[in-house]
Amino acid sequence: MSQKNVEILIGRLVTDETLRGTFLSNPEATLHSLGEAGLDLNQVEIEALLEMPTDAWPAMAACIHPRLQKIALERGCP
């Protein structure tokens, strides 16, 4: 079951701009929050994700078609 969660997380990191930004600014806290939200990762998987080069995530995201991306939209004044 955990491998499926790794795949889900990697998919989200390369397609969700907000999550990716949060992860890049504080990966440990992001993984902890995701774990509390039900994304079960074991310690080996967490360590492997934390050892990934930080520039890998934006590079992978750049290879994903924009229609498959979840972009962060800045909200203007109401």
ZAKOLDREN-955361 format. One record per residue (C-alpha): x, y, z; chain. Coordinates in steps of 0.02 Angstrom, whole numbers. Example, Ala and Ser with C-alpha at 12.3 -4.5 7.8 and 13.67 -1.06 7.14 Angstrom:
<site x="615" y="-225" z="390" ch="A"/>
<site x="684" y="-53" z="357" ch="A"/>
END
This chain:
<site x="0" y="0" z="0" ch="A"/>
<site x="142" y="119" z="37" ch="A"/>
<site x="214" y="113" z="-141" ch="A"/>
<site x="46" y="174" z="-204" ch="A"/>
<site x="58" y="322" z="-85" ch="A"/>
<site x="234" y="361" z="-148" ch="A"/>
<site x="166" y="364" z="-325" ch="A"/>
<site x="21" y="475" z="-273" ch="A"/>
<site x="138" y="596" z="-186" ch="A"/>
<site x="260" y="605" z="-331" ch="A"/>
<site x="115" y="637" z="-449" ch="A"/>
<site x="51" y="776" z="-338" ch="A"/>
<site x="224" y="854" z="-319" ch="A"/>
<site x="247" y="866" z="-507" ch="A"/>
<site x="70" y="924" z="-547" ch="A"/>
<site x="20" y="1033" z="-398" ch="A"/>
<site x="116" y="1197" z="-396" ch="A"/>
<site x="58" y="1246" z="-221" ch="A"/>
<site x="103" y="1080" z="-142" ch="A"/>
<site x="271" y="1081" z="-232" ch="A"/>
<site x="310" y="1255" z="-166" ch="A"/>
<site x="262" y="1206" z="10" ch="A"/>
<site x="366" y="1048" z="-1" ch="A"/>
<site x="518" y="1141" z="-68" ch="A"/>
<site x="510" y="1271" z="70" ch="A"/>
<site x="486" y="1145" z="212" ch="A"/>
<site x="489" y="963" z="155" ch="A"/>
<site x="487" y="884" z="328" ch="A"/>
<site x="334" y="982" z="385" ch="A"/>
<site x="246" y="950" z="221" ch="A"/>
<site x="273" y="762" z="234" ch="A"/>
<site x="216" y="766" z="415" ch="A"/>
<site x="56" y="859" z="367" ch="A"/>
<site x="21" y="739" z="225" ch="A"/>
<site x="47" y="593" z="344" ch="A"/>
<site x="-77" y="668" z="466" ch="A"/>
<site x="-199" y="687" z="321" ch="A"/>
<site x="-187" y="500" z="286" ch="A"/>
<site x="-45" y="483" z="161" ch="A"/>
<site x="49" y="339" z="241" ch="A"/>
<site x="235" y="334" z="203" ch="A"/>
<site x="365" y="231" z="293" ch="A"/>
<site x="528" y="304" z="359" ch="A"/>
<site x="631" y="238" z="213" ch="A"/>
<site x="515" y="321" z="88" ch="A"/>
<site x="517" y="485" z="185" ch="A"/>
<site x="707" y="484" z="191" ch="A"/>
<site x="718" y="447" z="4" ch="A"/>
<site x="600" y="591" z="-36" ch="A"/>
<site x="700" y="709" z="74" ch="A"/>
<site x="862" y="655" z="-12" ch="A"/>
<site x="796" y="699" z="-185" ch="A"/>
<site x="882" y="852" z="-260" ch="A"/>
<site x="765" y="1000" z="-237" ch="A"/>
<site x="785" y="1053" z="-417" ch="A"/>
<site x="717" y="885" z="-476" ch="A"/>
<site x="536" y="928" z="-432" ch="A"/>
<site x="522" y="1088" z="-536" ch="A"/>
<site x="618" y="1003" z="-678" ch="A"/>
<site x="496" y="858" z="-681" ch="A"/>
<site x="349" y="978" z="-669" ch="A"/>
<site x="414" y="1072" z="-821" ch="A"/>
<site x="398" y="911" z="-922" ch="A"/>
<site x="214" y="890" z="-881" ch="A"/>
<site x="89" y="964" z="-1005" ch="A"/>
<site x="12" y="1124" z="-935" ch="A"/>
<site x="-163" y="1051" z="-951" ch="A"/>
<site x="-113" y="920" z="-823" ch="A"/>
<site x="-44" y="1047" z="-700" ch="A"/>
<site x="-136" y="1119" z="-552" ch="A"/>
<site x="-70" y="1296" z="-549" ch="A"/>
<site x="-73" y="1414" z="-402" ch="A"/>
<site x="-181" y="1563" z="-442" ch="A"/>
<site x="-150" y="1722" z="-346" ch="A"/>
<site x="-311" y="1803" z="-294" ch="A"/>
<site x="-335" y="1986" z="-325" ch="A"/>
<site x="-442" y="2103" z="-223" ch="A"/>
<site x="-623" y="2046" z="-208" ch="A"/>
END
